[in-house]
Amino acid sequence: MTSLTKKRNIFICVCLTVPVLLLVAFVLFPAFDLFRMSFTNWDGFSPSSKFIGFENYISMFHNPDLWLSLRNNAIYFFLHLLFIPIELMIAVILTSKMRAAKFYKTMVFLPYIINGVAISYTFSYFFSPINGAFDAVLSFLGMSSLTRNWLSDPSIVNFILAFVSLWRFSGYHIVLFIAALQSVPKDITEAAIIDGANSWQTFKFVQVPSIMLVVDFILFDNIRGALQVFDIPFVMTSGGPGYASSTFTLYTIKTAFTFNNFGLASTMAVAIIVMIVVFQLIQNKLIHLKSSSSKLLHGRKTRKGINNGK
């Protein structure tokens, strides 16, 4: 081993030492301690705790309020999932040659950089049944019959909160799509156009396959965000009325700091981690199968064309 190689290896080890120590101290060790705590009945105050086995896991699975909270998380997930194609469409429009594109990109991304608590308070006043601007707009347009208690009606409150979440995070996804679309090599796009591909074919067969890594990340971010949503329902409704707008994370935090059951709360936190990992594995499997089937279909069409040419 040369002197230069030794210095390079030493430099790499020194550079990696601090990140690895931080990873162990603030990720691996807390995760292990969280898993250990999920098998205890620790109340958050006592110096000791009792090992109770799988009682917390059994209690979690038999908790109807927790399942209701998980159903509310599903509303966030599916609404964001349905909006992803629209976000991609907006990104395609903003990457085209249009006037004031930079201004629109800034306006789209602006909600994401605003503090989530501030956004939640703003929309709380916007949907207020007393002096809210939304009811005022409906009344002005002659649609007073549509006014209601938007944040206290169990049938619609989660859709209102999910709309606020969409307004806040969609700009982030759009900017990611814009960056991905701009990274597609122009020579590939130009070659497709020269070969006679129209705008839709160029988008479907050139741009979308080229940005699949970003699509995969956004789908994962949707899973993670939907399961961990907290600030918007906490500020706007506190999970109410009852548990109608509670989410899995909000219920976990209430279990720990309101009911002083850190053992059960740790179990719920472990469940969130497991669900994120499982859903991500399923997502990767589905994307891999779709990609494989698309390549197989493309190969069959190519061979068919060659045979017809012969």
Residue pairs with C-beta under 8 A, 6 or more apart in sequence:
31 273
34 266
34 269
34 270
35 266
35 270
37 49
37 262
37 263
37 266
38 56
38 57
38 263
38 266
38 267
38 269
38 270
39 51
39 52
39 53
39 54
39 56
39 263
40 49
40 50
40 51
40 52
40 263
40 266
41 49
41 50
41 52
41 55
41 56
41 261
41 263
42 49
42 262
42 263
43 49
43 260
43 261
43 262
43 263
44 256
44 257
44 260
44 262
45 260
49 263
52 263
56 263
56 264
56 266
56 267
57 267
59 264
59 267
60 66
60 264
60 267
60 268
60 271
65 243
65 246
65 251
66 248
66 251
66 268
68 243
68 244
68 246
69 239
69 243
69 246
69 247
69 248
69 250
69 251
70 248
72 158
72 233
72 244
72 245
72 246
72 247
73 226
73 227
73 229
73 247
73 248
74 226
75 158
75 159
75 162
76 158
76 161
76 162
76 165
76 225
76 226
76 229
76 247
77 222
77 223
77 226
77 227
79 159
79 162
79 163
79 165
79 166
80 162
80 165
80 166
80 169
80 222
80 225
80 226
81 219
81 222
83 166
83 170
84 173
84 218
84 219
84 222
87 170
87 173
87 174
87 177
87 218
88 177
90 108
90 174
90 177
91 174
91 175
91 177
91 178
91 181
92 177
92 181
92 203
92 207
94 101
94 104
94 105
94 108
94 174
94 178
95 101
95 178
95 181
95 182
98 104
105 175
105 178
108 170
108 171
108 174
108 175
109 171
109 172
109 174
109 175
110 171
111 119
111 167
111 168
111 169
111 170
111 171
112 168
112 169
112 171
112 172
112 175
114 168
116 168
116 231
116 232
116 235
117 231
117 235
119 164
119 167
119 168
119 232
120 164
120 231
120 232
120 234
120 235
120 236
121 235
123 164
123 236
124 151
124 235
124 236
125 131
125 132
125 133
126 132
126 133
126 134
127 134
127 150
127 151
127 160
128 135
128 151
129 135
129 147
129 148
129 149
129 150
129 151
129 152
132 150
134 150
135 147
138 144
138 146
138 147
139 147
148 156
150 156
150 157
150 160
151 157
151 160
151 236
151 237
151 245
152 237
152 240
152 241
154 241
154 242
154 244
154 245
157 237
157 241
157 244
157 245
158 244
158 245
161 232
161 233
161 236
161 237
161 245
164 232
164 236
165 225
165 229
165 232
168 232
169 225
173 218
173 221
176 214
176 217
176 218
177 211
177 214
177 218
179 214
180 210
180 211
180 213
180 214
181 207
181 211
183 210
183 211
184 206
184 207
184 210
184 211
185 210
188 206
188 210
189 202
189 206
189 207
192 201
192 202
192 205
192 206
193 202
197 205
197 206
208 215
209 294
212 287
212 291
216 283
216 284
216 287
219 283
219 287
220 280
220 283
223 276
223 279
223 280
223 283
224 276
227 248
227 249
227 272
227 275
227 276
228 249
228 272
229 247
229 249
230 247
230 249
230 250
230 253
233 239
233 245
233 246
233 247
233 250
234 250
234 253
236 245
237 244
237 245
239 245
239 246
239 247
239 250
239 251
239 254
240 246
243 251
246 254
248 268
248 271
248 272
249 272
251 268
252 265
252 268
252 269
252 272
253 265
255 261
255 264
255 265
255 268
256 262
256 265
